[in-house]
Amino acid sequence: MIIENFSPKIFKDSRGSNNLIFEDAKTGICYKESHSKKNVFRGLHIQIPPNYQEKYISVSKGSVIDYILCLDHESEHYGQLKQFEITPDEGFFKIPKYCAHGYLALEDSVFSYICVGKYSEEDEITILMKGDFYLDKIVSDKDTEGISYDEAIEMFTKINWK
């Protein structure tokens, strides 16, 4: 029997840390934990085919408002941004490959991701929230330099998720 060891990679900044606990290049499965201070917003992120990712998310400490934008032009929910609060008692939620995802930490929080599908920086897109959403939030430069909601809607009318 061969046992493989995965060493975590930890990326820290003023917002907290993003910890890649393990990533299996063969299967495209990874586990990440994001430690975020109160008022940190991360997202909205999505990868385009063929390098899309499904995500299974949960909160193990604190609470967050989770944001999901449906970008499957064949769905009745296309273009709709949904939000809901997640706390540690609620288990995991599945974020489909065709949904952009982000969250806002309502307090110091630990957010867990199981990602299925290989990460591809070249295929990752950040979609900006509308209006003055960012005014009282702590946000990375990457998350404020994405494409607009309208650009995303136009772009994703041409994407085939099948």
WOZI-V72409 format. One record per run of one state. SS is the DSSP state (helix for helix, strand for strand, loop for the rest). FROM is the first residue (numbers start at 1). TO is the last residue. If there is no record, write none. Layout:
SS_FROM_TO, SS_FROM_TO
This chain:
loop_1_8, strand_9_13, loop_14_15, strand_16_24, loop_25_28, strand_29_36, loop_37_39, strand_40_47, loop_48_53, strand_54_61, loop_62_62, strand_63_70, loop_71_80, strand_81_87, helix_88_90, loop_91_92, strand_93_95, loop_96_98, strand_99_105, loop_106_108, strand_109_116, loop_117_120, helix_121_123, strand_124_127, loop_128_137, strand_138_138, loop_139_141, helix_142_144, loop_145_146, strand_147_147, loop_148_148, helix_149_156, loop_157_162
